[in-house]
Amino acid sequence: MDAGSFNGITKQGHLEQSNLSALLMIFTGSHILSVSQFDRASIDTIFDVADNMQPYANRQKMTRVLEGAILGSMFFEPSTRTRVSFGSAFNLLGGEVRETTEIKASAIAKGESFYDTARVLSGYSDIIVMRHAIEGSVQEFSEASRVPVLNGGDGSNEHPSQALLDLYTIRKELSAQGKTIDNMHIALIGDLRYGRAVHSLCKLLKLYNNVQMSLISPPELSLPESYISSIESAGHAVLETEDLQNGVKGADILYLTRIQEERFPSQGEADKYKGIFRLNHSIYTEFCEPNTVIMHPLPRDSRGNANELDNDLNENPNLAIFRQTDNGVVIRMALFALILDVVDLVDKYARGVNWYTAKRF
């Protein structure tokens, strides 16, 4: 997407209609299938809209701008955070959610094609979010859909909204330290071969300047060469290493991933790599900078034989994993508002909340 420059945020944080009409035509009605659709300007647009969604996500006020709209939530692969986050984001904008979970609960288990499923379910929905274990499946589905489709993860390929919320989190965490994404040092740790969140994040990071990447993984789970070549071609420094302790030195961001055991040919094969890289309080204190941010797309595997991100870091103020999940809601609210062309109407349909709301920020 080439959204051009975006200067539609006033000092009060509201979107100016004069700068919005041409911009929204870029997003309105679009599928979101790959982070390759975005440039820095369109990312900034999403982030600006997400900033304006914070009061609604924090239950400081509510909006019914999508009242009557239906989200078709189609998750044919297990999901907790992504599925519930998308649904919550749509609900917070006033819309309703209809869910399909697992292939065995759908007509696909009876032999129905993606084409037929897409034609039918897009007749019931205004927008669809889909996750599937097969790479390219969401794009295939979108080609038959009559409404916009968002990729909630397709195999080990991509996870666009996760990458956007990760980048949004990185920007916010670094901004609090007076830093930017440009010129940062990020260490990517764990299963870099099958981790779709890592793949999408790497594609987005290419859009920034002078990013230093330390890729920490066993050789068998290293980032695919095509990604490394693309990152280096964009002018970024890449270090590949199996040495966790030295690899994290000087990093602004640590981005850990679990072993994606569901992508392996057998459980035994996956188990060989569990627990190889474990970040705990001791390693963090000795080898990381005092303000190094810790991130993880979740779920983290807390079982004893894995435990890639130890619970003894739970009280560390630089642990940003739950701020990540909170940020996922506003990013997904922003995507819905942009695609369904209601960004300038959100505040018009706002009012106060009627119930007790716990402090969330």
C-alpha positions as CSV (number, residue, x, y, z in Angstrom):
1,M,0.0,0.0,0.0
2,D,1.3,3.4,-0.8
3,A,-0.7,5.7,1.4
4,G,1.5,8.7,0.9
5,S,2.1,11.2,3.6
6,F,-0.3,11.4,6.5
7,N,-0.7,14.6,8.5
8,G,-4.3,14.1,9.6
9,I,-3.8,14.1,13.4
10,T,-4.6,17.3,15.2
11,K,-3.0,18.3,18.5
12,Q,-6.1,16.9,20.2
13,G,-5.4,13.5,18.6
14,H,-8.4,13.6,16.3
15,L,-8.3,12.8,12.6
16,E,-8.9,15.7,10.2
17,Q,-11.5,15.0,7.5
18,S,-9.6,17.1,5.0
19,N,-6.6,14.9,5.0
20,L,-8.5,11.6,5.3
21,S,-10.7,11.0,2.2
22,A,-7.9,10.2,-0.3
23,L,-6.0,8.2,2.3
24,L,-8.9,5.9,3.2
25,M,-9.4,4.9,-0.4
26,I,-6.1,3.1,-0.1
27,F,-7.3,0.9,2.8
28,T,-11.1,0.8,2.2
29,G,-12.2,-2.6,1.1
30,S,-8.7,-4.0,0.9
31,H,-7.6,-7.5,1.9
32,I,-4.6,-7.6,4.3
33,L,-2.7,-10.7,3.3
34,S,1.0,-9.8,3.6
35,V,3.1,-7.2,5.2
36,S,4.6,-6.7,1.7
37,Q,1.5,-4.5,1.0
38,F,2.8,-1.8,3.4
39,D,5.3,1.0,3.1
40,R,6.4,3.2,5.9
41,A,3.8,5.8,5.3
42,S,0.9,3.3,5.4
43,I,2.4,1.8,8.6
44,D,2.5,5.3,10.1
45,T,-1.2,5.7,9.2
46,I,-2.2,2.5,10.9
47,F,-0.2,3.5,14.0
48,D,-1.7,6.9,14.1
49,V,-5.2,5.4,14.0
50,A,-4.2,2.9,16.6
51,D,-3.1,5.7,18.9
52,N,-6.6,7.1,18.6
53,M,-8.2,3.8,19.6
54,Q,-6.5,3.7,23.0
55,P,-9.3,5.3,25.0
56,Y,-11.8,2.7,23.6
57,A,-9.4,-0.2,24.2
58,N,-8.9,1.1,27.8
59,R,-12.7,1.3,28.3
60,Q,-12.4,5.1,29.0
61,K,-15.2,5.4,26.5
62,M,-17.1,3.2,24.0
63,T,-18.2,3.6,20.4
64,R,-20.9,1.8,18.3
65,V,-19.6,2.9,14.9
66,L,-19.7,-0.7,13.6
67,E,-23.1,-1.6,15.1
68,G,-24.8,-4.1,12.8
69,A,-21.5,-5.2,11.1
70,I,-20.5,-8.8,11.3
71,L,-17.0,-10.2,11.5
72,G,-16.6,-13.8,10.2
73,S,-13.8,-15.2,12.4
74,M,-12.5,-18.4,10.7
75,F,-9.7,-20.1,12.7
76,F,-8.9,-23.5,11.2
77,E,-5.8,-23.7,13.4
78,P,-5.6,-23.3,17.2
79,S,-5.5,-19.8,18.4
80,T,-6.2,-17.9,21.6
81,R,-4.7,-14.4,21.5
82,T,-5.1,-13.7,17.8
83,R,-8.7,-15.0,17.6
84,V,-9.9,-13.3,20.8
85,S,-8.0,-10.1,20.0
86,F,-9.6,-9.7,16.6
87,G,-13.0,-10.5,18.1
88,S,-12.5,-8.0,21.0
89,A,-11.3,-5.3,18.6
90,F,-14.4,-5.7,16.4
91,N,-16.7,-5.8,19.5
92,L,-15.1,-2.6,20.8
93,L,-16.0,-0.9,17.6
94,G,-19.6,-2.0,18.1
95,G,-19.7,-5.0,15.7
96,E,-20.6,-8.6,16.2
97,V,-18.5,-11.7,15.7
98,R,-19.4,-15.1,14.3
99,E,-16.8,-17.8,14.8
100,T,-15.7,-21.0,13.1
101,T,-13.0,-22.9,14.8
102,E,-11.1,-26.0,13.6
103,I,-11.6,-27.6,10.3
104,K,-13.5,-30.6,11.8
105,A,-16.2,-28.1,12.8
106,S,-16.6,-26.8,9.2
107,A,-17.9,-27.9,5.9
108,I,-14.3,-28.1,4.7
109,A,-14.1,-31.4,6.6
110,K,-16.8,-32.6,4.3
111,G,-14.8,-31.8,1.2
112,E,-16.0,-28.3,0.5
113,S,-13.5,-26.2,-1.4
114,F,-12.1,-22.9,-0.3
115,Y,-13.9,-21.3,-3.2
116,D,-17.3,-22.5,-2.1
117,T,-16.6,-21.7,1.6
118,A,-15.4,-18.2,0.7
119,R,-18.4,-17.5,-1.5
120,V,-20.9,-18.6,1.2
121,L,-19.4,-17.1,4.3
122,S,-18.6,-13.8,2.7
123,G,-22.3,-13.5,2.1
124,Y,-22.8,-13.7,5.9
125,S,-20.1,-11.3,6.9
126,D,-18.9,-7.7,6.3
127,I,-15.2,-8.7,6.8
128,I,-13.4,-12.0,7.5
129,V,-10.3,-12.9,9.5
130,M,-8.9,-16.3,8.6
131,R,-6.1,-18.6,10.0
132,H,-5.1,-21.8,8.3
133,A,-2.2,-24.2,8.6
134,I,-1.4,-24.2,4.8
135,E,0.8,-21.5,3.3
136,G,-1.1,-19.4,0.8
137,S,-4.5,-20.7,1.9
138,V,-5.8,-17.3,3.1
139,Q,-4.9,-15.7,-0.2
140,E,-6.7,-18.5,-2.1
141,F,-9.7,-17.9,0.1
142,S,-9.6,-14.1,-0.5
143,E,-9.7,-14.6,-4.2
144,A,-13.3,-16.0,-3.9
145,S,-14.4,-13.8,-1.1
146,R,-17.0,-11.0,-1.6
147,V,-15.7,-9.0,1.4
148,P,-12.3,-8.0,2.7
149,V,-10.2,-10.8,4.2
150,L,-7.4,-10.4,6.8
151,N,-4.7,-13.0,7.2
152,G,-4.6,-14.3,10.8
153,G,-1.7,-16.6,10.0
154,D,-1.1,-19.0,7.1
155,G,1.2,-21.9,8.1
156,S,4.8,-20.8,8.5
157,N,4.4,-18.1,5.9
158,E,3.1,-14.8,7.4
159,H,1.2,-13.2,10.2
160,P,0.7,-9.5,9.2
161,S,-1.3,-8.2,12.1
162,Q,1.2,-9.8,14.6
163,A,4.1,-8.1,12.8
164,L,2.3,-4.7,12.9
165,L,1.5,-5.0,16.6
166,D,5.1,-6.1,17.3
167,L,6.5,-3.1,15.4
168,Y,4.0,-0.8,17.1
169,T,5.2,-2.1,20.5
170,I,8.9,-1.7,19.5
171,R,8.2,1.9,18.5
172,K,6.4,2.7,21.8
173,E,9.0,0.9,23.9
174,L,12.0,2.6,22.2
175,S,10.2,6.0,22.2
176,A,10.0,5.9,25.9
177,Q,13.8,5.6,25.9
178,G,14.3,8.4,23.4
179,K,15.1,5.9,20.6
180,T,13.6,5.1,17.2
181,I,13.3,1.9,15.1
182,D,15.9,3.4,12.8
183,N,19.4,2.5,14.1
184,M,18.1,0.0,16.7
185,H,19.7,-3.4,17.4
186,I,17.2,-6.3,17.7
187,A,18.1,-9.9,18.6
188,L,15.7,-12.5,17.2
189,I,15.9,-15.7,19.2
190,G,14.7,-19.3,18.8
191,D,12.8,-20.9,15.9
192,L,13.4,-18.5,13.1
193,R,12.8,-21.1,10.4
194,Y,9.1,-21.8,11.1
195,G,8.1,-18.6,13.0
196,R,5.7,-16.7,10.8
197,A,5.7,-13.8,13.2
198,V,9.4,-13.4,12.8
199,H,9.1,-13.7,9.0
200,S,6.6,-10.9,8.8
201,L,8.5,-8.7,11.3
202,C,11.7,-9.0,9.3
203,K,9.9,-7.8,6.1
204,L,8.7,-4.7,8.0
205,L,12.0,-4.0,9.5
206,K,13.5,-3.8,6.0
207,L,11.6,-0.5,5.6
208,Y,13.7,1.2,8.3
209,N,17.2,2.5,8.3
210,N,20.4,0.9,9.7
211,V,18.7,-1.9,11.7
212,Q,21.2,-4.3,13.3
213,M,19.9,-7.9,13.6
214,S,21.4,-10.7,15.6
215,L,19.8,-14.0,14.6
216,I,20.2,-16.5,17.4
217,S,19.1,-20.0,16.6
218,P,20.4,-23.6,16.0
219,P,21.5,-23.9,12.3
220,E,18.5,-26.2,11.6
221,L,16.1,-23.5,12.7
222,S,17.9,-20.5,11.2
223,L,16.1,-17.8,9.3
224,P,15.6,-18.8,5.7
225,E,18.3,-17.6,3.4
226,S,15.9,-15.6,1.2
227,Y,15.0,-13.4,4.2
228,I,18.6,-12.9,5.2
229,S,19.6,-11.9,1.6
230,S,16.6,-9.5,1.4
231,I,17.6,-7.9,4.8
232,E,21.2,-7.5,3.8
233,S,20.2,-6.1,0.4
234,A,18.2,-3.4,2.2
235,G,21.5,-2.3,3.9
236,H,21.0,-3.9,7.4
237,A,23.7,-5.7,9.3
238,V,23.0,-9.3,10.1
239,L,24.8,-11.5,12.6
240,E,24.0,-15.3,12.7
241,T,25.0,-17.1,15.9
242,E,24.2,-20.0,18.2
243,D,25.7,-18.1,21.2
244,L,22.8,-16.6,23.2
245,Q,24.9,-14.8,25.8
246,N,27.0,-12.9,23.3
247,G,24.2,-12.5,20.7
248,V,22.1,-10.5,23.1
249,K,24.8,-8.0,24.1
250,G,24.0,-4.5,23.2
251,A,20.5,-5.3,21.9
252,D,17.7,-2.8,22.3
253,I,15.1,-5.4,21.7
254,L,15.1,-9.2,22.5
255,Y,12.4,-11.0,20.4
256,L,12.1,-14.6,21.5
257,T,10.0,-17.3,19.9
258,R,8.9,-20.8,21.0
259,I,9.8,-23.9,19.0
260,Q,6.9,-24.2,16.5
261,E,6.4,-27.9,17.1
262,E,3.2,-28.0,15.0
263,R,5.4,-27.3,11.9
264,F,7.8,-30.2,12.5
265,P,7.3,-33.6,10.8
266,S,7.3,-35.3,14.3
267,Q,7.1,-34.4,17.9
268,G,10.4,-36.1,18.5
269,E,12.1,-33.8,16.0
270,A,10.7,-30.7,17.7
271,D,11.7,-31.9,21.1
272,K,15.4,-31.9,20.1
273,Y,15.4,-28.1,20.0
274,K,13.3,-27.3,23.1
275,G,15.2,-25.5,25.9
276,I,18.3,-24.8,23.8
277,F,17.9,-21.0,24.3
278,R,16.4,-19.9,27.6
279,L,16.4,-16.3,28.8
280,N,16.1,-15.9,32.5
281,H,16.9,-13.2,35.1
282,S,20.5,-14.3,35.5
283,I,21.4,-14.2,31.8
284,Y,19.4,-11.0,31.3
285,T,21.2,-9.2,34.2
286,E,24.7,-10.3,33.2
287,F,24.6,-9.9,29.4
288,C,21.8,-7.4,28.5
289,E,21.7,-3.6,28.9
290,P,19.6,-2.5,31.8
291,N,16.8,-1.2,29.6
292,T,16.7,-3.9,27.0
293,V,13.1,-4.7,26.0
294,I,11.9,-8.3,26.1
295,M,9.3,-9.4,23.6
296,H,7.6,-12.6,22.6
297,P,4.6,-13.2,20.2
298,L,3.2,-15.7,22.6
299,P,2.3,-18.3,23.6
300,R,5.6,-18.8,25.5
301,D,6.2,-22.5,26.3
302,S,6.5,-22.6,30.1
303,R,6.9,-26.4,30.3
304,G,10.1,-27.5,32.1
305,N,11.7,-28.9,28.9
306,A,11.2,-25.6,27.0
307,N,10.8,-22.5,29.2
308,E,12.3,-20.2,26.6
309,L,11.3,-17.1,28.6
310,D,11.5,-17.8,32.3
311,N,8.9,-16.8,34.8
312,D,11.6,-15.2,36.9
313,L,11.4,-12.3,34.5
314,N,7.7,-11.6,35.1
315,E,8.3,-8.7,37.3
316,N,11.0,-7.1,35.1
317,P,9.7,-3.7,34.0
318,N,11.3,-4.3,30.6
319,L,9.2,-7.4,29.9
320,A,6.8,-6.1,27.3
321,I,4.9,-9.3,26.3
322,F,1.6,-8.2,27.9
323,R,1.9,-4.7,26.5
324,Q,2.3,-6.5,23.1
325,T,-1.0,-8.3,23.5
326,D,-2.7,-5.0,24.6
327,N,-1.3,-3.3,21.5
328,G,-2.7,-6.1,19.4
329,V,-6.2,-4.9,20.1
330,V,-5.7,-1.3,19.0
331,I,-3.8,-2.3,15.9
332,R,-6.6,-4.6,14.9
333,M,-9.2,-1.9,15.7
334,A,-7.3,0.4,13.4
335,L,-7.3,-2.1,10.6
336,F,-11.0,-2.7,10.9
337,A,-11.7,1.1,11.0
338,L,-9.5,1.7,8.0
339,I,-10.8,-1.1,5.8
340,L,-14.4,-0.5,6.7
341,D,-14.0,3.3,6.2
342,V,-15.2,4.5,9.6
343,V,-12.0,6.2,11.0
344,D,-13.6,9.7,10.9
345,L,-16.9,8.4,12.5
346,V,-15.5,6.6,15.5
347,D,-15.7,9.6,17.9
348,K,-19.1,10.6,16.5
349,Y,-20.6,7.3,17.8
350,A,-18.8,7.5,21.2
351,R,-20.2,7.8,24.7
352,G,-19.2,7.0,28.2
353,V,-19.1,3.4,29.6
354,N,-21.8,2.3,32.1
355,W,-19.9,-0.3,34.1
356,Y,-16.9,-0.5,36.5
357,T,-13.7,-0.6,34.5
358,A,-10.4,-1.8,36.0
359,K,-7.3,0.2,35.3
360,R,-5.6,-1.3,32.2
361,F,-2.7,1.1,31.7
